[in-house]
């Protein structure tokens, strides 16, 4: 069994839910060497998250962002406000969505369903580039 670990960087994006599958895979050259295995993706931030969902319709991304902003509003009575009005809601959204994904690898590729994609959920207005630690294991 082989193990490898990669620190990868996702380019900065505005607040929203962004399809990043291709950007991640392009930074994992040894993924193609695995016939079977697992890829663990971990975002190293507390105000952004990862999720897996439908990759075909942009409406899905819009609906996710609309729901998150309704469920976790900025105009709530937050006490942690030193870093701006979008900071504490971003922390709550990140906790709800989660910091990691574990995905199967088959035939040198992420074994995603036909309509599945990896999303970066950027919960800050200007979160900047985002760092992921990706651990690959398999043979």
C-alpha positions in Angstrom: 0.0 0.0 0.0 1.3 3.5 -0.9 0.7 6.7 1.0 1.3 10.2 -0.1 0.3 13.6 1.2 -0.1 16.9 -0.6 -0.5 20.5 0.5 -2.5 22.1 -2.2 -3.9 25.7 -2.6 -7.2 26.7 -4.1 -7.3 30.1 -5.7 -9.3 32.8 -3.9 -13.0 33.0 -4.5 -15.8 35.2 -3.3 -18.4 34.0 -0.8 -20.4 31.2 -2.3 -20.3 27.5 -3.2 -17.7 26.7 -5.9 -17.1 23.5 -7.8 -13.3 22.7 -7.3 -13.0 19.0 -8.4 -10.8 19.7 -11.4 -8.6 22.2 -9.5 -7.9 19.6 -6.8 -7.3 16.7 -9.2 -4.9 18.8 -11.2 -2.7 19.2 -8.1 -2.5 15.5 -7.4 -0.2 14.0 -10.0 0.2 10.6 -8.2 -3.6 10.1 -8.1 -3.3 8.5 -11.5 -1.0 5.8 -10.1 -3.6 4.4 -7.7 -5.8 1.6 -9.1 -7.8 1.4 -5.8 -7.7 3.6 -2.7 -8.9 6.6 -0.8 -8.4 10.3 -1.0 -8.9 12.3 2.2 -9.4 16.0 1.7 -9.1 18.3 4.7 -9.5 22.1 4.5 -7.2 23.9 6.9 -9.5 26.8 7.7 -12.3 27.6 10.1 -14.4 29.8 7.8 -14.6 27.6 4.7 -15.7 24.0 4.2 -15.9 21.2 1.8 -18.9 19.2 0.6 -19.9 16.8 -2.2 -23.0 17.3 -4.2 -24.5 17.7 -7.7 -22.1 19.2 -10.2 -24.4 19.8 -13.2 -26.7 22.7 -12.3 -25.4 26.1 -11.1 -28.8 26.4 -9.3 -27.6 23.9 -6.8 -24.7 26.1 -5.8 -27.0 29.1 -5.6 -29.5 27.3 -3.5 -26.8 26.1 -1.1 -25.6 29.6 -0.6 -29.1 31.0 -0.2 -30.0 28.3 2.4 -26.7 28.9 4.4 -27.3 32.7 4.5 -30.9 32.1 5.7 -30.0 29.5 8.3 -27.0 31.4 9.6 -27.6 35.2 9.1 -25.1 37.9 9.7 -27.6 40.0 11.6 -27.8 37.6 14.5 -26.7 38.7 17.9 -23.1 37.4 17.6 -20.6 38.2 20.3 -17.5 37.3 18.3 -17.4 40.3 15.9 -13.8 41.5 15.9 -13.1 40.2 12.4 -16.2 41.6 10.7 -19.8 40.7 10.4 -19.2 37.7 8.1 -16.7 36.0 10.4 -18.8 34.3 13.1 -21.5 33.2 10.6 -18.6 31.8 8.5 -17.4 29.7 11.5 -20.9 28.3 12.1 -21.5 27.5 8.4 -18.1 25.8 8.3 -19.0 23.6 11.3 -22.3 22.7 9.7 -20.8 21.7 6.4 -17.6 20.1 7.7 -13.9 20.4 7.0 -13.2 17.1 5.2 -14.2 14.5 2.7 -13.1 10.9 2.2 -13.5 9.8 -1.4 -12.9 6.5 -3.1 -10.2 6.2 -5.8 -10.6 3.7 -8.7 -8.6 3.4 -11.8 -6.5 6.5 -11.0 -9.4 8.8 -10.6 -11.8 10.0 -7.9 -14.6 7.5 -8.1 -17.4 10.0 -8.0 -20.9 9.5 -9.2 -22.0 10.8 -12.6 -23.4 14.1 -11.2 -21.1 14.5 -8.2 -18.5 17.2 -7.6 -16.3 18.5 -4.8 -17.3 22.0 -3.6 -15.4 24.6 -1.7 -17.9 26.5 0.4 -16.4 29.9 0.9 -18.2 31.5 3.8 -16.3 34.8 4.0 -16.8 37.8 1.7 -13.0 37.7 0.9 -11.5 34.5 2.3 -8.4 34.5 0.2 -6.7 31.3 -1.1 -7.6 28.2 0.8 -5.2 25.4 1.8 -6.1 21.7 1.6 -4.1 18.8 3.0 -4.9 15.8 0.8 -3.8 12.3 1.9 -3.9 9.5 -0.7 -3.7 5.8 0.2 -4.0 2.8 -2.0 -2.3 0.6 -4.5 
